[in-house]
Amino acid sequence: MHGMIGHPEGRVHRVVRRQDAWTLREHEVVVSHWPDIEAIEKRLPYRTRIAIANFAGKCNLRKQLHQWTQPQDQLLRRRVREGVPRAEIARELGLTVTQVANRMGYAKIRYARRTKAPSPTGNKIMDAIFGRAFELNLSRRDLDAMCGSGGQFSRWSPARRIHNRHLWRAVDQLGGEFRVEWREE
């Protein structure tokens, strides 16, 4: 017995399967409806999405890889130069944001550096470091490379902590020094 058993009260109970083996009928459903997982789930309600995807992988069914064409690549480069967000570029090309981001990484396409000063974060030390890096035309990624901080500055947000040694290195690399001044009360 496969599927759902309906009761007159309207309650539906899931049928528990005792075996994990896939039947020939299930195989035909997966092969004929792949990659539409929603359609497969409707026809095989007792199989989870993960189980369907794993079985499809065993059947050598995979999403088709997108082959980038030269006009698409040119459009991507032009739109990145114009500063258009990835989501909008993906919508224009009919692709996912991840596909666009992966292509940008593969082709080393990057957005231009910011032309306005970074907005204040509320953390005086980080604001000073980011402001100085902006004056020296350094990105957060460049700052990480200079300090050997492994992405601490590029991933930093007001909710994250950063170790003091990274702050000391950044201030030193940017040509500054830490100073504590006490207020007279």
N, C-alpha and C positions, 0 to 999 in steps of 0.2 A: 504494500500500500504506500503510495507516494502522494504528497500534496497535503492539502488542508481538509480537515473533516469539519463540516458545518453542522451546527445544532439548530433546532427550531427556535431557540431563544436568541439566536443571532451571535452567540459566542463561537469563536473559531479556535481550535486547538491545533498546535503544531504536531505533525507526525514525527516521531523520533526514529531515525534510521539506525539500524543495528550494524550496517556495513558501510565502509567508506568507498567501496569499489564503484566505479562509474559504469553505468549500463550503456549499451549501444544507443539506446534512444536518447540518453543524456548527451552522449558524444555528438550525435547528429544535431541536437538543439544548439549546443555550443558552437559547433563548426558552421552551421547555417546562419546563425545570428551574430557571430563575432564581427566587430568589436562592440556591439550594442549591449552592454552588460545589463541595462535596465530591462530590455526585452528578454534576455536570458533569465534574469531573476524572476520575472513574471511566470515564465514557463517552468522554472525549477525553483519553487519557493522554499524548498527545504535545503538548498545549497546557499552558502554565504557568498558574498561578493569576493572575498579573498580566495575561497575554495574554487570559484569559477575562474578567477584570474590565474591561479596556480595550475589548474587543469589545462587552461588554454596555452599556458607556457609549455606544458608537457606535450601538447599537440602541435607545438611549433607555430602557434598563432600569436602574432605580436602586432602592435601598432605599426603602421607603415612609417618609416622615417621620412622626414620632409627633406627634399633636395632643394637647396637654395638656388634660385636662378640669378643671373646677373642683374636683371632689372629690380628684383627684390632686394638684392644686396645694395644696389645703388640707392634705392629708396630708403633703406635702413640708414645708410651712411648720411644721406642728405637730411633726414629727419632728426638724427642725433645731433648733427651740426647745428640745426635750428633749435635744439633744446626741447624737442617734443618728448613727453613722457613715454616710457616703454609700453604702458597699457594702451595708449592711443596708437602707437606704431603697430602693436600686435593686432588691434582692431582693424587698422587699414589693410594689413597683410592677410588677415583671416587666420592668424596663428595665436598660440598662447603666449603669455608674457614670459614664461620660462623658455620657450623656443627662441624668442627674441633676445633674452638675456644671455642664453647659451651662445648664440651666434655672435653677439657683441663680444663675449669673452674669447671665443675662438678666433675671431678676426681682429681682436685687439682694438675694437671700436669703443671709444670712451667719450663721455660728455665733456665739454670744455670746463675748465676750472671756473669756480664761482667768481663772479665779478663784483659781488657785494660782500661786505664784512659779515662774518658769522653772527647770528643772533645770540643775545645773551642767554645763558643757561641757568643763571642763578648761583653758580659755583664760581667764586672769584678767581680761584687758581686756574680752573679749566678755561674760563673766559679769557684770562690773561695769556695762557699758552696758545689757545686757538687764535686769538687776535694777533699775537706775534707771528705765528706761523702764516697767517693770512698776509701780513705785511711782507714777509719773506717769500711769498708766492709758493707756499708749501701746503700740500693737502694733508689730511689726517693720515692717509696711507704713507705719504712721504715721511711724516713725523714718526710713524711706527717703524719704518725702515731705518731712520736715523738713530732711534733709541733702542732698537732691537726689542720692542715691547710686544711683538707677536699679535698685533691687531687690537691692543688695548685702547688706543685713541680712536681708531676708525669705528669701533663698536661702542664707544662710550656714549652713555646717555645719563641724565641726572639720576636715574634710578639705579645705575650700576656703580660699583665701587672700583677704584683703581689703586693699585699698590703705590706706596710713596716712592719706591725706587724708580718707577717709571716717570713720576713727576719730577724727581730730582734730575734724572737723565735729560728729560725734555727741556727743563729750564737751563741746564748746562749747555746742551746742544744749540739752543736758541740764543745763547749769549747773555743769559740773565743770572740772577742769584735770588735765593730766598732770603727774605728779611722779615723779622717780626718786630713790630712797633707796638708799644703798650700805650694805651690811652691814660692820661692823668685824670683821676676821678676826684 
